[in-house]
Amino acid sequence: MDKTLSRDGTSIAYRRRGDGPPVVLVGGALSTAATEEALAALLAPRFTVVTYDRRGRGASGDSRPYTVLREIEDLAAVAGRAGERVSLFGMLSGGALALEAQAAGLPVDLLAVYEPPYTPGPAGLLYKSRCTARLHRMLSIGDRDGAVALYMSRTGVPEETIARMRHFPLWKGLEALAHTLAYDDTLLGNGTVPAERFASVTARTLVVCGGFSPDRTRETTLALAAVVPRARHRTLTGQTRELAPQAIAPVLADFFARDVFLRELI
């Protein structure tokens, strides 16, 4: 992997492949550049695709204290290596980061996000507050196993599945990334969709959810699409939070390629 320096001097590892308009993939919680490999391979025939390890993960460095601004600066550094104006696809909390970066002024014309996990509404905000407290308590005592299990439970993974996963080698890799769950938690604030901030997003935006995702997820993505000025919403039939690369790749290719073409005509 290649490396670039973020504004605070943190080394951020990234990989690029393909040829064409630049697209940066922004992973969600407990993901690394390797997590995005399958989607990157599907997009690479038409785009220059960049994947990267967000700070604190994989081959990237880290520095304390964590702030959302530093993650935005990391993404800006990676985008600068990709091209003058990139397109972004953010998965789950990576979608929240992509939106925050564009709202803060990152030069992006085309932005797609999949189910940023905001939890609006009184019950959702209370749930987010309780999960945040539990997460920080676990991390403060070094309970990485518990932190990963808490995240899995929040995303709908059954307890019996979590119990089985603990016996797989994959679990140790997830535990190694457990401290970054606090970063994703911070990205989501109190769980409310930040309507005032996202009203400044200028990119043409595609907000996507899965047809088999919970109703509250669809409602949240519709609310998000309503506050981003140039957004449209799409539901992918048969998809859940565990999005299949083969399902999203043609959607992204069509959105990025067609809108780039239209932009060049203007």
C-alpha positions in Angstrom: 0.0 0.0 0.0 1.1 3.6 -0.6 1.0 6.2 2.1 0.2 9.9 2.5 0.4 12.2 5.4 -2.7 13.8 6.9 -2.6 17.4 8.1 -1.6 16.4 11.7 1.2 14.2 10.4 -0.5 10.9 10.7 0.4 8.4 8.0 -2.6 7.1 6.1 -2.3 4.0 4.0 -4.2 3.7 0.7 -4.3 1.6 -2.5 -5.4 2.6 -5.9 -6.3 0.5 -9.0 -8.1 0.9 -12.3 -8.2 3.8 -14.7 -10.9 6.5 -15.2 -12.6 9.1 -13.0 -11.4 8.8 -9.4 -13.7 7.2 -6.8 -12.7 6.9 -3.1 -14.4 4.2 -1.0 -14.9 5.1 2.7 -15.4 2.1 4.9 -17.6 1.8 8.0 -16.9 0.5 11.5 -14.4 -2.3 11.9 -13.5 -2.1 8.2 -10.2 -1.6 6.5 -9.1 -1.1 2.9 -9.2 -4.9 2.5 -12.9 -4.9 3.4 -13.6 -2.9 0.3 -11.5 -5.1 -2.1 -14.4 -6.9 -3.7 -16.3 -3.7 -4.6 -13.1 -2.0 -5.7 -12.4 -4.8 -8.1 -15.8 -4.5 -9.6 -15.5 -0.7 -10.2 -11.8 -0.7 -11.3 -12.6 -1.4 -15.0 -14.3 2.0 -15.3 -12.8 4.1 -12.5 -9.6 4.8 -10.6 -10.7 3.3 -7.3 -9.0 4.3 -4.1 -9.4 2.3 -0.8 -7.8 3.3 2.4 -7.3 2.3 6.1 -9.0 4.9 8.2 -6.8 6.1 11.1 -6.1 3.6 13.8 -6.7 0.7 11.4 -4.5 -1.6 9.3 -1.4 0.1 8.0 -2.5 3.6 8.9 -1.2 5.5 12.0 -3.2 7.2 14.7 -2.9 10.1 17.1 -4.9 11.3 20.1 -7.2 12.9 20.8 -9.6 11.7 18.1 -11.7 14.3 16.4 -14.0 14.2 13.3 -12.0 17.0 11.8 -8.9 14.8 11.8 -10.8 12.1 9.9 -12.0 14.6 7.4 -8.4 15.7 6.9 -7.4 12.1 6.4 -10.0 11.7 3.7 -8.9 15.0 2.1 -5.3 13.7 2.0 -6.3 10.5 0.3 -8.6 12.3 -2.1 -5.8 14.6 -3.0 -3.8 11.6 -4.1 -6.7 10.3 -6.2 -7.3 13.4 -8.3 -8.5 17.0 -8.3 -12.2 16.2 -7.7 -13.2 12.7 -6.6 -16.5 10.9 -6.2 -17.1 9.2 -2.8 -19.0 6.1 -1.7 -19.4 5.8 2.1 -20.6 2.6 3.7 -22.6 2.9 7.0 -20.6 5.2 9.3 -18.2 5.8 6.4 -21.2 7.4 4.7 -21.5 9.8 7.7 -17.8 10.6 7.3 -18.2 11.3 3.6 -21.1 13.6 4.2 -19.3 15.4 7.0 -16.2 15.9 4.7 -18.3 17.3 1.9 -20.2 19.6 4.2 -16.9 20.8 5.5 -15.8 21.8 2.0 -14.0 18.7 0.5 -14.3 19.2 -3.3 -16.7 16.4 -4.3 -19.3 16.6 -7.1 -20.7 13.1 -6.7 -21.4 11.4 -3.4 -23.2 8.1 -2.6 -23.8 6.7 0.9 -25.3 3.4 2.1 -27.4 3.4 5.3 -25.5 5.9 7.5 -26.5 4.5 10.9 -28.2 7.6 12.5 -30.8 6.8 15.1 -33.2 9.8 15.2 -36.3 10.1 17.4 -36.6 10.0 21.2 -36.2 6.2 21.5 -33.3 6.2 19.0 -31.4 8.9 20.8 -31.8 7.2 24.2 -30.6 3.9 22.7 -27.6 5.7 21.1 -26.8 7.4 24.5 -26.9 4.1 26.3 -24.8 2.3 23.7 -22.2 5.1 23.8 -21.9 4.9 27.6 -21.5 1.0 27.4 -19.0 1.2 24.6 -16.7 3.8 26.4 -17.0 1.8 29.7 -15.8 -1.4 27.9 -13.0 0.3 26.1 -11.8 2.1 29.3 -11.3 -1.3 31.0 -9.8 -2.9 27.9 -12.8 -5.1 27.1 -12.3 -5.3 23.3 -14.2 -8.5 23.1 -17.2 -6.9 24.7 -17.0 -3.8 22.5 -17.0 -5.8 19.3 -19.9 -7.9 20.6 -21.8 -4.7 21.5 -21.3 -3.4 18.0 -22.4 -6.7 16.4 -25.5 -6.7 18.6 -26.4 -3.2 17.6 -26.2 -4.1 14.0 -28.6 -6.9 14.4 -26.3 -9.9 14.6 -28.0 -12.6 16.8 -26.4 -13.5 20.1 -25.9 -17.1 19.0 -24.1 -16.0 15.9 -21.8 -13.7 17.9 -21.0 -16.6 20.2 -19.9 -18.7 17.2 -17.9 -15.9 15.7 -15.8 -15.6 18.8 -14.2 -19.0 17.9 -13.2 -17.8 14.4 -9.8 -16.2 13.6 -11.7 -13.2 12.2 -12.7 -12.2 15.8 -9.1 -11.4 16.9 -8.8 -9.1 13.9 -12.0 -7.3 14.9 -10.8 -7.0 18.5 -7.6 -5.3 17.2 -9.8 -2.6 15.7 -12.2 -2.3 18.7 -10.8 1.1 19.8 -11.9 2.7 16.5 -15.5 1.9 17.4 -15.3 5.0 19.6 -14.3 7.0 16.5 -17.4 5.8 14.5 -19.6 6.5 17.6 -18.3 10.1 17.7 -18.9 10.5 14.0 -22.6 9.9 14.6 -23.0 12.4 17.4 -26.1 11.9 19.5 -27.7 9.9 16.6 -29.7 12.8 15.1 -29.3 13.4 11.4 -27.4 16.7 11.4 -29.8 18.5 9.1 -28.4 22.0 9.5 -24.8 20.9 8.7 -25.8 18.6 5.8 -27.8 21.4 4.2 -24.5 22.8 3.1 -23.6 19.6 1.1 -23.3 20.7 -2.5 -22.5 17.3 -4.2 -25.1 15.4 -6.1 -25.9 12.7 -3.6 -27.4 9.2 -3.8 -28.7 7.9 -0.5 -29.2 4.1 -0.7 -30.8 1.6 1.6 -31.6 -2.1 1.4 -35.1 -3.4 0.7 -34.7 -6.0 3.5 -33.3 -3.5 6.0 -35.5 -2.6 9.0 -38.3 0.0 8.4 -36.5 2.5 10.7 -33.4 2.3 8.5 -35.4 3.2 5.4 -37.1 6.0 7.3 -33.7 7.4 8.4 -32.3 7.3 4.9 -35.4 9.0 3.5 -35.0 11.7 6.2 -31.3 12.1 5.3 -32.1 12.4 1.6 -34.7 15.1 2.5 -32.1 17.4 4.2 -29.3 17.1 1.6 -30.1 19.6 -1.1 -29.2 17.6 -4.2 -30.0 14.1 -2.9 -32.1 11.4 -4.3 -33.1 8.1 -2.6 -32.9 4.6 -3.8 -33.8 1.2 -2.3 -31.9 -1.9 -3.4 -34.3 -4.9 -3.5 -33.1 -7.9 -1.5 -30.3 -6.1 0.3 -29.7 -5.7 4.0 -27.0 -4.0 6.1 -24.7 -6.7 4.8 -24.6 -5.1 1.3 -23.4 -7.4 -1.5 -20.7 -5.7 -3.7 -22.4 -7.2 -6.8 -25.6 -5.4 -6.0 -24.2 -1.9 -5.3 -21.4 -1.9 -8.0 -23.7 -1.3 -11.0 -25.7 1.3 -9.2 -22.5 3.2 -8.3 -21.1 2.8 -11.8 -24.3 4.2 -13.4 -24.5 7.1 -10.9 -20.9 8.1 -11.1 -20.4 7.6 -14.9 -23.7 9.1 -16.0 -23.5 12.1 -13.8 -19.8 12.8 -14.8 -20.9 12.7 -18.4 -23.8 15.1 -17.8 -21.5 17.4 -15.8 -19.0 17.5 -18.7 -21.8 18.6 -21.0 -22.7 21.6 -18.9 
